[in-house]
Amino acid sequence: MNFVVVQTQKYEGDNWWNWSLFIQGSNEDLDQIEAVTYRLHPTFPKPIRTTTNRASKFQLQCAGWGVFTIPIEVRLKNGDTIELEHDLQFTFPDERGDS
């Protein structure tokens, strides 16, 4: 199985970001996942978040301003687990308008 953590981001202004993570892999591999647990920085409300939503590729949606490493546990239907991590990073848009 080959899984990749993908990040999306949208700059909202004032150093604030809406961002999400999801698991990318073949349909066959994604079908083997039972749940994905993301361990956010302890300053987040409910820093341990688990999703079972296969349709969203086990997406986590969040917002914030800081970057950090996110440990991710992929729990498979056969009982095995795969440990991943993602370094949350933000790239400012080319133009920093007030919009």
Protein Blocks (a to p, Z undefined) as FASTA:
>chain_A
ZZddddddddebjhiacddddddddfklmmmpmbdcddddfkbghkbccdfbfknoopac
dddjbdcddddddddfkopacdddddddddddfblcfZZ
